Amino acid sequence: MDERVERRPQGSVRQGRDDYDLLVVGSANADLVIGVERRPAAGETVLGSDLAVHPGGKGANQAVAAARLGARTALLARVGDDAHGRLLLDSQRAAGVDTGGVLVGGAPTGVALITVDPSGDNSIVVSPGANGRLTPGDVRAAGELIARAGVVSLQLEIPLDTVAEVARTLPSGTRFVLNPSPPAPLPADVLAACDPLVVNEHEARYMLGETGDRPEDWARDLLALGPRSVVVTLGAEGALVAEAGGCVRVPSPKVDAVDTTGAGDAFTAALAWRLGLGETLAEAAGFAVRVGAAAVTGRGAQESFPSAGDSLPAVGESVPSVEESVQSVEEAGAR
């Protein structure tokens, strides 16, 4: 049995002040991707595949993932006045993202250098470029845009001061979702705003230092730092969600992974959107692990994200990569 992405009817309007289900405040990069048989050791050179250039960046990825799922989505970001910036704007608009909050200029567009091995695992080095020029002043100037969103999602590929400004000026009733990637020390008021804080194992261990070996230990210790809730992503094992009432494991479907680039962004976007629709943290995570699992079966980040109406893998079934089979696509009913 599969689960299909639910499509909201065209022209439907949710009651209340929110024009956007999700506002993403974050990075927009051009992803420069090379496939390798294995990642090089220090001082070593290896040959790779032809270079592929894709729209990416954690913020841009989240916005595209949410919009393709059917969320009314806007992006607050900064790109350069260059070919990579135009590539990013085109990809956002094609997905249906409102790009009115995307600022242009100040530095070249950010770039991510990505190597992907045959197992689908990747290593990434980011040159922030224009992302580093998204300032707290830009956040203040976008106050009206932020006030029109039910959920705001952020990452740490933009300056921490900018992330903190969003947390400190967030309107009452707006949910704040943060994936601290790449990890950095977080101010107490930013942690306190997180609902949830979304981390993988590397990010959890960075934030905690010495900690236990179980995700339940990490979640407990992370909650003690002050966030309202925590989600720990566990790759092929799914996710763990934690709130004051306890922890719940959320299993993932079993799929043949081709490329994990952007899968965490797809997960976080799906999670944030479904939380804004009123689902519990465990329910939203249950949907998000299916979206993340679907994303790893194709190459690249944004082009691998599922769209409204696509079949999603379900727990208990084995799904081959899209290079081995074509997923069925059907129109789904409105939520």
Secondary structure, 3 states (H helix, E strand, C coil): CCEECCCCCCCCCCCCCCCEEEEEECCCEEEEEEEECCCCCCCCCCCECCCEEEEECHHHHHHHHHHHHCCCEEEEEEECCCHHHHHHHHHHHHHCCEEEEEEECCCCCEEEEEEECCCCCEEEEEECHHHHHCCHHHHHHCHHHHHCEEEEEEECCCCHHHHHHHHHHCCCCCEEEEECCCCCCCCHHHHHHEEEEEECHHHHHHHHCCCCCCHHHHHHHHHCCCCCCEEEECHHHCEEEEECCEEEEECCCEECCCCCCCHHHHHHHHHHHHHHCCCCHHHHHHHHHHHHHHHCCCCCCHHHCCCCCEEECCCCCEECCCCCCCCCECCCCCC
